[in-house]
Amino acid sequence: MSKKKHAEKDVRKEKELSKEAEAVEELVEEIVQEDPLEAAQAEVAELKDKLLRTHAEMDNLRKRTAREIEDSRKFAVERFSTALLDVVDNLERALEVEEGNEAGLRDGVKLTFDSWHTMMTKFELKRIDAVGEMFDPHKHEALSKMPSDEPDGTVIAQHVAGYTLHGRLIRAAKVLVSSGPA
């Protein structure tokens, strides 16, 4: 059930409980007019009943929430995994190309690469292309520094691309950084 449906269900239960509480209060008022001891006993019984119901509701809520959290953890990558299957399908098709048909193999790899980029865009997984940028330790991992015609601190080569997911760095780009002219 969705969170909205649970919330609506909880609101309905709350309304039902408040109606029951009003009815019990009216009953208690009638009893109070008759005998104070009986009224007190009735109120105690009512409060015990409410307490038991509240504990049961809280226990059910706790169990339902734990179940929903567990399901969320289990299936958190379901959409991503399903999208990744298109990439796997294209790889399989590329492997089925006959020997000697390099153009077909190249086309299969290109299809795979295109489907990978489509999937990355869909899930806001963005590639960091660092060549030409100033070195940023928050996005880049310097493998070494070497002299070049570029100014000091400029990324001159990228060995491995970095990636961000929804703006959060998940892998730094591994780069070579210029130490300036020799």
ABEGO torsion letter per residue (X at the ends): XBAAAAAAAAAAAAAAAAAAAAAAAAAAAAAAAABAAAAAAAAAAAAAAAAAAAAAAAAAAAAAAAAAAAAAAAAAAAAAAAAAAAAAAAAAAAAABBBGBAAAAAAAAAAAAAAAAAAAAAAGBBBBBABGBBBBAAABBBABBBBBABBBGBBABBABBBBBBGGBBABBBBBBBBAEBX
